[in-house]
Amino acid sequence: MPYFTVFPDAVVPLNLETPIVDLGGTQLLNIIGSSTEFSQYDVDATGTTVLKLGDDVSLIDESNTSLLNGTFAGTGTMSIATFNVNVPLVANLDVQVDPISGSYIKGDDEKLYFVTDDPLADDYVKVTVSGTVLVLPVDLTLPISQLTDSLLGGALTNVLEGLNAVALTPTHDPNGTLLLSDEQVFPCFTSGTLIDTPCGPIAVDALGVGDLVLTADHSAQPVRWIGRRRFSARQLAQNPNLVPIRIRSGALGPDTPSTDLVISPQHRVLVRSRIARRMFNCEEILIAAKHLLRLDGVEEAHDLAEVEYVHILFDRHEVVLANGAATESLYLGPEAIKALPDDAVDEILTIFPELILDSYSPVGARLLAPGRQARKLAQRHLRNRKPLC
């Protein structure tokens, strides 16, 4: 998971045509605060998301709690200038901290944050040391915390003192962007989910290509493609963003769903309420299950020994009934396509070759509520004790 680190004295004036990062008083590696781990980016977008300068963004943890709200401020690196350590008759070394790549976020608190794949800690920040020690050649690249295993005496002391005294130098690309992949999770049902068909409810894993399924907008439609992926409890523990969401019977409204519904975190359910109408100016919207976690009866299903995700595809994005609740079929947006295995993509492109065209733009069966607004809607429902449908 990624991390963010605050530089409390740094500034980046986003109102300038070419903003420049100034670290202010926070320039030394040893006085940087600890890094905070987060789970996902929360942005107001529904398809492929490319963060660019000025975009609003929130960083959230696994429980969907917001840890940081702010504005994306471009990309860049942190590094220090190469310095020399010369201990007469002992060592002559050049020392360089490997550049650390990341993204900048200007927080709503006006502080500057640096987002990286790893924490800015001695166990992860790497340093390159080259030269000689006792006439013997040295060429090391290793985390700062491991220097004590490779250098001794005055050489080690001087290297560590230098690292604590040399100022960080930032680079900043205000035009730099960040592509968000949504953690390789895509909308799908779990095996055993009952899907309404003209012949009555049928388990999704018993459906076959060509079988008819009842849809909200186009009566009975044939299934065009079915995909399956199975994850063990160990895989789910290693990839928390794959853990399914359980929506308890009646959690969305009276008898909705009719029995517990277990779906992937990104799978959207239909919401029909006055609150939705006021917020989105339409009668019905689709909201990802992960944004409903604060509601009573909606929870992560950590008790499953394994999970098999099943996704069903129609000629278009559809609303179907699953365990009595209105939910979406597979939506072939760019993120879903990227998350599918190559062989699955090849199969789908054989059926829908238009997906590779630059002019292709998927149409949602309903408005697809962006993350931040979806979470606000769920909070308003919780506060007003109103059902979602």
Solvent accessible surface area in square Angstrom, and as a share of the most:
residue,aa,sasa,rsa
1,M,84,0.37
2,P,25,0.16
3,Y,44,0.17
4,F,18,0.07
5,T,1,0.00
6,V,40,0.23
7,F,0,0.00
8,P,67,0.42
9,D,79,0.41
10,A,2,0.02
11,V,84,0.48
12,V,3,0.02
13,P,44,0.28
14,L,44,0.22
15,N,138,0.71
16,L,95,0.47
17,E,174,0.78
18,T,85,0.49
19,P,1,0.01
20,I,121,0.61
21,V,10,0.06
22,D,75,0.39
23,L,6,0.03
24,G,28,0.26
25,G,53,0.51
26,T,6,0.04
27,Q,72,0.32
28,L,55,0.27
29,L,24,0.12
30,N,87,0.45
31,I,94,0.48
32,I,22,0.11
33,G,35,0.33
34,S,102,0.66
35,S,25,0.16
36,T,56,0.32
37,E,84,0.37
38,F,2,0.01
39,S,4,0.02
40,Q,19,0.09
41,Y,50,0.19
42,D,6,0.03
43,V,18,0.10
44,D,78,0.40
45,A,40,0.31
46,T,59,0.34
47,G,30,0.28
48,T,60,0.35
49,T,19,0.11
50,V,69,0.40
51,L,3,0.02
52,K,115,0.49
53,L,63,0.32
54,G,44,0.43
55,D,37,0.19
56,D,86,0.44
57,V,1,0.01
58,S,5,0.03
59,L,1,0.00
60,I,3,0.01
61,D,40,0.21
62,E,87,0.39
63,S,66,0.42
64,N,10,0.05
65,T,54,0.31
66,S,41,0.26
67,L,69,0.35
68,L,14,0.07
69,N,67,0.34
70,G,4,0.04
71,T,27,0.16
72,F,1,0.01
73,A,0,0.00
74,G,0,0.00
75,T,29,0.17
76,G,12,0.12
77,T,33,0.19
78,M,1,0.01
79,S,19,0.12
80,I,4,0.02
81,A,64,0.50
82,T,78,0.46
83,F,32,0.13
84,N,85,0.44
85,V,8,0.05
86,N,102,0.52
87,V,28,0.16
88,P,106,0.67
89,L,180,0.90
90,V,56,0.32
91,A,6,0.05
92,N,76,0.39
93,L,1,0.00
94,D,65,0.33
95,V,0,0.00
96,Q,48,0.21
97,V,0,0.00
98,D,40,0.21
99,P,88,0.55
100,I,26,0.13
101,S,80,0.52
102,G,15,0.14
103,S,7,0.04
104,Y,0,0.00
105,I,2,0.01
106,K,48,0.20
107,G,3,0.03
108,D,106,0.55
109,D,76,0.39
110,E,116,0.52
111,K,83,0.35
112,L,2,0.01
113,Y,19,0.07
114,F,0,0.00
115,V,7,0.04
116,T,6,0.04
117,D,118,0.61
118,D,72,0.37
119,P,18,0.11
120,L,22,0.11
121,A,43,0.33
122,D,78,0.41
123,D,92,0.48
124,Y,110,0.42
125,V,6,0.04
126,K,99,0.42
127,V,0,0.00
128,T,39,0.23
129,V,0,0.00
130,S,43,0.27
131,G,28,0.27
132,T,55,0.32
133,V,34,0.19
134,L,113,0.56
135,V,136,0.78
136,L,122,0.61
137,P,116,0.73
138,V,26,0.15
139,D,116,0.60
140,L,48,0.24
141,T,80,0.46
142,L,20,0.10
143,P,19,0.12
144,I,15,0.07
145,S,47,0.31
146,Q,83,0.37
147,L,0,0.00
148,T,76,0.44
149,D,120,0.62
150,S,53,0.34
151,L,6,0.03
152,L,145,0.72
153,G,54,0.52
154,G,34,0.33
155,A,1,0.01
156,L,28,0.14
157,T,69,0.40
158,N,59,0.30
159,V,0,0.00
160,L,58,0.29
161,E,105,0.47
162,G,13,0.12
163,L,5,0.02
164,N,68,0.35
165,A,73,0.56
166,V,34,0.19
167,A,40,0.31
168,L,8,0.04
169,T,69,0.40
170,P,36,0.23
171,T,70,0.41
172,H,39,0.17
173,D,67,0.34
174,P,20,0.13
175,N,127,0.65
176,G,10,0.10
177,T,71,0.41
178,L,45,0.22
179,L,102,0.51
180,L,21,0.10
181,S,46,0.30
182,D,51,0.26
183,E,75,0.34
184,Q,86,0.38
185,V,10,0.06
186,F,8,0.03
187,P,11,0.07
188,C,3,0.01
189,F,2,0.01
190,T,11,0.07
191,S,47,0.31
192,G,45,0.43
193,T,5,0.03
194,L,77,0.38
195,I,0,0.00
196,D,34,0.18
197,T,6,0.04
198,P,72,0.45
199,C,122,0.73
200,G,25,0.24
201,P,86,0.54
202,I,59,0.30
203,A,28,0.22
204,V,0,0.00
205,D,54,0.28
206,A,71,0.55
207,L,8,0.04
208,G,28,0.27
209,V,103,0.59
210,G,46,0.44
211,D,61,0.31
212,L,88,0.44
213,V,0,0.00
214,L,73,0.36
215,T,15,0.09
216,A,67,0.52
217,D,64,0.33
218,H,69,0.31
219,S,81,0.52
220,A,31,0.24
221,Q,33,0.15
222,P,47,0.30
223,V,1,0.01
224,R,78,0.29
225,W,13,0.04
226,I,25,0.13
227,G,8,0.08
228,R,111,0.40
229,R,72,0.26
230,R,138,0.50
231,F,20,0.08
232,S,47,0.30
233,A,47,0.37
234,R,179,0.65
235,Q,79,0.35
236,L,11,0.05
237,A,82,0.64
238,Q,113,0.50
239,N,67,0.34
240,P,35,0.22
241,N,27,0.14
242,L,22,0.11
243,V,6,0.03
244,P,0,0.00
245,I,2,0.01
246,R,26,0.09
247,I,0,0.00
248,R,99,0.36
249,S,58,0.38
250,G,34,0.33
251,A,24,0.18
252,L,3,0.01
253,G,6,0.06
254,P,115,0.73
255,D,105,0.54
256,T,23,0.13
257,P,0,0.00
258,S,48,0.31
259,T,78,0.46
260,D,53,0.27
261,L,0,0.00
262,V,24,0.14
263,I,0,0.00
264,S,1,0.01
265,P,11,0.07
266,Q,17,0.08
267,H,1,0.01
268,R,29,0.10
269,V,0,0.00
270,L,7,0.03
271,V,0,0.00
272,R,116,0.42
273,S,17,0.11
274,R,177,0.65
275,I,5,0.02
276,A,0,0.00
277,R,100,0.36
278,R,154,0.56
279,M,45,0.20
280,F,24,0.10
281,N,137,0.70
282,C,39,0.23
283,E,96,0.43
284,E,35,0.16
285,I,0,0.00
286,L,0,0.00
287,I,0,0.00
288,A,7,0.05
289,A,0,0.00
290,K,22,0.09
291,H,18,0.08
292,L,0,0.00
293,L,31,0.16
294,R,104,0.38
295,L,14,0.07
296,D,113,0.58
297,G,28,0.27
298,V,8,0.05
299,E,58,0.26
300,E,55,0.25
301,A,1,0.01
302,H,128,0.57
303,D,105,0.54
304,L,51,0.25
305,A,85,0.66
306,E,84,0.38
307,V,5,0.03
308,E,24,0.11
309,Y,4,0.02
310,V,0,0.00
311,H,4,0.02
312,I,0,0.00
313,L,5,0.03
314,F,2,0.01
315,D,69,0.36
316,R,109,0.40
317,H,15,0.07
318,E,0,0.00
319,V,3,0.02
320,V,2,0.01
321,L,74,0.37
322,A,0,0.00
323,N,17,0.08
324,G,36,0.34
325,A,0,0.00
326,A,22,0.17
327,T,0,0.00
328,E,0,0.00
329,S,1,0.00
330,L,5,0.02
331,Y,26,0.10
332,L,14,0.07
333,G,5,0.05
334,P,59,0.37
335,E,27,0.12
336,A,7,0.05
337,I,42,0.21
338,K,90,0.38
339,A,7,0.06
340,L,8,0.04
341,P,53,0.33
342,D,120,0.62
343,D,94,0.49
344,A,10,0.08
345,V,27,0.15
346,D,89,0.46
347,E,90,0.40
348,I,4,0.02
349,L,47,0.23
350,T,113,0.66
351,I,50,0.25
352,F,17,0.07
353,P,80,0.50
354,E,73,0.33
355,L,21,0.10
356,I,121,0.61
357,L,103,0.51
358,D,155,0.80
359,S,99,0.64
360,Y,72,0.28
361,S,81,0.52
362,P,34,0.21
363,V,124,0.71
364,G,25,0.24
365,A,23,0.18
366,R,52,0.19
367,L,76,0.38
368,L,18,0.09
369,A,9,0.07
370,P,21,0.13
371,G,9,0.09
372,R,53,0.19
373,Q,63,0.28
374,A,0,0.00
375,R,25,0.09
376,K,105,0.44
377,L,0,0.00
378,A,2,0.01
379,Q,61,0.27
380,R,73,0.26
381,H,1,0.01
382,L,75,0.37
383,R,165,0.60
384,N,69,0.36
385,R,213,0.78
386,K,117,0.49
387,P,69,0.44
388,L,5,0.02
389,C,45,0.27
